[in-house]
Amino acid sequence: MSIGYLPVLIFFFGGLVFIAIGLGVSYLLQKQKPNPEKLSFYECGEDAVLTQSRFNIRYFLAALVFLLMEVELVLLAPVILNRKGIPGMETGQSDSLLRTEMLIFLILLGAGFLLALGLKYFDWERPAKVIPQFDGPVPDSVYLGYRQTENKA
């Protein structure tokens, strides 16, 4: 019988036991005193409301730009760490190719970051609420009352 995978299995189950012990000790040592503040929802900088409102896209766009930059940097790491050059090419020629490739890659990365800045994906100011103005034959008080009943429904 081959024991090639036995160290991997021992390492895997050792990790699971370590996690289980950590979670168990944490559960035993924690104070369990729930109160309304602890049981309330927490929405990362936004007031928690239980309405059917749309999720603000700013959070999604910032996370998406972050993931894009991280993935691009992970793809750039092997090129930076490649000290031996490309197999089958001379050292000077492969170095030149790798430098050119890195330069193009970094230019594209910087252009994407500048585009995200230009489109204000990182601007966290809340837009001011705009109340629409109605210039019609209906008096403003009736229109505002209608808007309030429409928002309640």
Secondary structure in CASP SS format (residue, H / E / C, confidence):
PFRMAT SS
TARGET T0000
AUTHOR 0000-0000-0000
METHOD secondary structure of the structure
MODEL  1
M C 1.00
S C 1.00
I C 1.00
G C 1.00
Y C 1.00
L H 1.00
P H 1.00
V H 1.00
L H 1.00
I H 1.00
F H 1.00
F H 1.00
F H 1.00
G H 1.00
G H 1.00
L H 1.00
V H 1.00
F H 1.00
I H 1.00
A H 1.00
I H 1.00
G H 1.00
L H 1.00
G H 1.00
V H 1.00
S H 1.00
Y H 1.00
L H 1.00
L H 1.00
Q C 1.00
K C 1.00
Q C 1.00
K C 1.00
P C 1.00
N C 1.00
P H 1.00
E H 1.00
K H 1.00
L H 1.00
S C 1.00
F C 1.00
Y C 1.00
E E 1.00
C C 1.00
G C 1.00
E E 1.00
D C 1.00
A C 1.00
V C 1.00
L C 1.00
T C 1.00
Q C 1.00
S C 1.00
R C 1.00
F C 1.00
N C 1.00
I H 1.00
R H 1.00
Y H 1.00
F H 1.00
L H 1.00
A H 1.00
A H 1.00
L H 1.00
V H 1.00
F H 1.00
L H 1.00
L H 1.00
M H 1.00
E H 1.00
V H 1.00
E H 1.00
L H 1.00
V H 1.00
L H 1.00
L H 1.00
A H 1.00
P H 1.00
V H 1.00
I H 1.00
L H 1.00
N C 1.00
R C 1.00
K C 1.00
G C 1.00
I C 1.00
P C 1.00
G C 1.00
M C 1.00
E C 1.00
T H 1.00
G H 1.00
Q H 1.00
S H 1.00
D H 1.00
S H 1.00
L H 1.00
L H 1.00
R H 1.00
T H 1.00
E H 1.00
M H 1.00
L H 1.00
I H 1.00
F H 1.00
L H 1.00
I H 1.00
L H 1.00
L H 1.00
G H 1.00
A H 1.00
G H 1.00
F H 1.00
L H 1.00
L H 1.00
A H 1.00
L H 1.00
G H 1.00
L C 1.00
K C 1.00
Y C 1.00
F C 1.00
D C 1.00
W C 1.00
E C 1.00
R C 1.00
P C 1.00
A C 1.00
K C 1.00
V C 1.00
I C 1.00
P C 1.00
Q C 1.00
F C 1.00
D C 1.00
G C 1.00
P C 1.00
V C 1.00
P C 1.00
D H 1.00
S H 1.00
V H 1.00
Y H 1.00
L H 1.00
G H 1.00
Y H 1.00
R H 1.00
Q H 1.00
T H 1.00
E H 1.00
N H 1.00
K H 1.00
A C 1.00
END
